[in-house]
Amino acid sequence: MAAPKDSDKAPDAHRELPSKETVQKAGEHMIQDETGNEIAFKTLYADKPADERQLIVFVRHFFCGSCELYTQALARDLPLDKLAAAKTTLTIIGCGEPVCIEDWRKRTGCPYKIYADPKRQLYSTLDMLAGFKAMPDEMPEYHSKSLFGVIKTSTWNALTSGPKKMLSGGPAYQQGGDWLFQNGEVKWVHRMRNSADHAETSELKEVLGVVA
């Protein structure tokens, strides 16, 4: 039987929680920090105190101007002190090589831990979209630049990264998503449906109970 087309899926399929088996499989996949050291994905959320939560944001490629804007919005609206008060940690994962993490951190001012999943095993296992979709008619609040401006930023990031990094940012067709774990389980998810479809920071604050 052929796999269902995106058009055949329910409108809220991007918020469908994965099965326990899927989470267990994903937990065994390895991710890398900026020095190339590997850890199992489950290290981020398993065997933690039951009242603590782990918000894990999967960005697109490490040159993506749109995801840079989102990371900057996260840093502004969900600073470490507010996350700590909400007993939540936030981690960023990108689909490029770990060599690109340092530049991403510098460009975004990201205060969170950042990891790489260059083989995109997590993106695949957790059913995040791999493909291009039409942009929404109304851009999200975090998208403070025009579409042309974002494309220009993404291109500039790649061109100025240097010959060793230019092809290491990750595929542009891979979309990401925002995942909330607690007690080793996924409690909430928002998979990106296009390249400007991260969950708004206002929604994240509501989900986390973060006081403005």
FENCORJO-V91292 format. One record per residue. N is the residue number from 1. RES is the residue in three letters. SS is DSSP state (h for helix, s for strand, l for the rest). D_CENTER is the distance of its C-alpha to the mean C-alpha in Angstrom with 1 decimal. Layout:
n->(N | N)
res->(RES | RES)
ss->(SS | SS)
d_center->(D_CENTER | D_CENTER)
This chain:
n->(1 | 2 | 3 | 4 | 5 | 6 | 7 | 8 | 9 | 10 | 11 | 12 | 13 | 14 | 15 | 16 | 17 | 18 | 19 | 20 | 21 | 22 | 23 | 24 | 25 | 26 | 27 | 28 | 29 | 30 | 31 | 32 | 33 | 34 | 35 | 36 | 37 | 38 | 39 | 40 | 41 | 42 | 43 | 44 | 45 | 46 | 47 | 48 | 49 | 50 | 51 | 52 | 53 | 54 | 55 | 56 | 57 | 58 | 59 | 60 | 61 | 62 | 63 | 64 | 65 | 66 | 67 | 68 | 69 | 70 | 71 | 72 | 73 | 74 | 75 | 76 | 77 | 78 | 79 | 80 | 81 | 82 | 83 | 84 | 85 | 86 | 87 | 88 | 89 | 90 | 91 | 92 | 93 | 94 | 95 | 96 | 97 | 98 | 99 | 100 | 101 | 102 | 103 | 104 | 105 | 106 | 107 | 108 | 109 | 110 | 111 | 112 | 113 | 114 | 115 | 116 | 117 | 118 | 119 | 120 | 121 | 122 | 123 | 124 | 125 | 126 | 127 | 128 | 129 | 130 | 131 | 132 | 133 | 134 | 135 | 136 | 137 | 138 | 139 | 140 | 141 | 142 | 143 | 144 | 145 | 146 | 147 | 148 | 149 | 150 | 151 | 152 | 153 | 154 | 155 | 156 | 157 | 158 | 159 | 160 | 161 | 162 | 163 | 164 | 165 | 166 | 167 | 168 | 169 | 170 | 171 | 172 | 173 | 174 | 175 | 176 | 177 | 178 | 179 | 180 | 181 | 182 | 183 | 184 | 185 | 186 | 187 | 188 | 189 | 190 | 191 | 192 | 193 | 194 | 195 | 196 | 197 | 198 | 199 | 200 | 201 | 202 | 203 | 204 | 205 | 206 | 207 | 208 | 209 | 210 | 211 | 212)
res->(MET | ALA | ALA | PRO | LYS | ASP | SER | ASP | LYS | ALA | PRO | ASP | ALA | HIS | ARG | GLU | LEU | PRO | SER | LYS | GLU | THR | VAL | GLN | LYS | ALA | GLY | GLU | HIS | MET | ILE | GLN | ASP | GLU | THR | GLY | ASN | GLU | ILE | ALA | PHE | LYS | THR | LEU | TYR | ALA | ASP | LYS | PRO | ALA | ASP | GLU | ARG | GLN | LEU | ILE | VAL | PHE | VAL | ARG | HIS | PHE | PHE | CYS | GLY | SER | CYS | GLU | LEU | TYR | THR | GLN | ALA | LEU | ALA | ARG | ASP | LEU | PRO | LEU | ASP | LYS | LEU | ALA | ALA | ALA | LYS | THR | THR | LEU | THR | ILE | ILE | GLY | CYS | GLY | GLU | PRO | VAL | CYS | ILE | GLU | ASP | TRP | ARG | LYS | ARG | THR | GLY | CYS | PRO | TYR | LYS | ILE | TYR | ALA | ASP | PRO | LYS | ARG | GLN | LEU | TYR | SER | THR | LEU | ASP | MET | LEU | ALA | GLY | PHE | LYS | ALA | MET | PRO | ASP | GLU | MET | PRO | GLU | TYR | HIS | SER | LYS | SER | LEU | PHE | GLY | VAL | ILE | LYS | THR | SER | THR | TRP | ASN | ALA | LEU | THR | SER | GLY | PRO | LYS | LYS | MET | LEU | SER | GLY | GLY | PRO | ALA | TYR | GLN | GLN | GLY | GLY | ASP | TRP | LEU | PHE | GLN | ASN | GLY | GLU | VAL | LYS | TRP | VAL | HIS | ARG | MET | ARG | ASN | SER | ALA | ASP | HIS | ALA | GLU | THR | SER | GLU | LEU | LYS | GLU | VAL | LEU | GLY | VAL | VAL | ALA)
ss->(l | l | l | l | l | h | h | h | l | l | l | l | h | h | h | l | l | l | l | h | h | h | h | h | h | h | h | h | l | s | s | s | l | l | l | l | l | s | s | s | h | h | h | h | l | l | l | l | l | l | l | l | s | s | s | s | s | s | l | l | l | l | l | l | h | h | h | h | h | h | h | h | h | h | h | h | h | l | l | h | h | h | h | h | h | l | l | s | s | s | s | s | s | s | l | l | l | h | h | h | h | h | h | h | h | h | h | h | l | l | l | l | s | s | s | s | l | l | l | l | h | h | h | h | h | l | l | l | l | s | l | l | l | l | l | l | l | l | l | l | l | l | l | l | l | l | h | h | h | h | h | h | h | h | h | h | h | h | h | l | l | l | l | l | l | l | l | l | l | l | l | l | l | s | l | l | s | s | s | s | s | s | l | l | s | s | s | s | s | s | s | l | l | l | l | l | l | l | l | l | h | h | h | h | h | h | h | h | l | l | l | l)
d_center->(31.0 | 28.5 | 24.9 | 24.4 | 23.4 | 20.5 | 23.4 | 24.8 | 21.9 | 22.2 | 20.7 | 18.5 | 17.5 | 13.8 | 14.3 | 16.3 | 15.9 | 16.2 | 19.6 | 20.4 | 21.3 | 17.9 | 16.3 | 19.1 | 18.5 | 14.8 | 15.9 | 18.2 | 15.9 | 15.9 | 13.3 | 14.6 | 14.9 | 16.1 | 19.6 | 18.9 | 19.6 | 18.2 | 17.4 | 16.8 | 13.5 | 15.7 | 16.8 | 13.9 | 15.2 | 18.6 | 21.9 | 20.9 | 23.2 | 23.2 | 22.7 | 19.6 | 16.0 | 12.7 | 9.6 | 6.5 | 3.1 | 1.5 | 3.3 | 6.7 | 9.7 | 10.7 | 13.2 | 11.5 | 13.4 | 11.6 | 8.2 | 10.7 | 12.4 | 9.5 | 9.1 | 12.9 | 13.1 | 11.2 | 13.7 | 16.5 | 16.1 | 14.8 | 16.7 | 17.4 | 20.7 | 19.6 | 17.0 | 19.8 | 22.1 | 19.9 | 19.7 | 15.9 | 13.8 | 10.3 | 8.4 | 5.8 | 5.5 | 6.5 | 9.0 | 11.9 | 14.6 | 14.8 | 17.4 | 15.1 | 13.3 | 16.4 | 16.6 | 13.1 | 14.0 | 17.3 | 16.3 | 13.9 | 15.9 | 12.9 | 14.6 | 12.1 | 12.1 | 10.0 | 10.2 | 10.4 | 10.8 | 13.2 | 14.9 | 11.9 | 13.6 | 10.8 | 9.5 | 13.2 | 14.2 | 11.8 | 12.9 | 10.0 | 12.0 | 13.5 | 15.6 | 16.4 | 17.2 | 19.3 | 17.8 | 18.8 | 22.1 | 20.9 | 17.9 | 15.7 | 17.0 | 14.3 | 15.3 | 18.3 | 19.3 | 20.9 | 19.6 | 22.0 | 20.9 | 17.3 | 18.7 | 21.1 | 18.5 | 16.5 | 19.8 | 21.1 | 18.3 | 19.0 | 22.8 | 23.0 | 20.9 | 24.1 | 25.3 | 23.7 | 20.1 | 20.5 | 19.7 | 17.1 | 14.0 | 13.0 | 14.0 | 13.6 | 13.9 | 10.7 | 8.4 | 4.9 | 4.8 | 5.6 | 8.1 | 11.2 | 13.6 | 17.2 | 20.1 | 18.2 | 17.4 | 14.6 | 15.9 | 13.7 | 10.9 | 9.8 | 8.9 | 8.9 | 12.6 | 12.7 | 11.2 | 11.7 | 10.6 | 7.9 | 10.1 | 12.6 | 12.9 | 16.3 | 15.2 | 13.0 | 16.2 | 18.3 | 16.5 | 16.7 | 20.2 | 19.6 | 22.7 | 22.5)
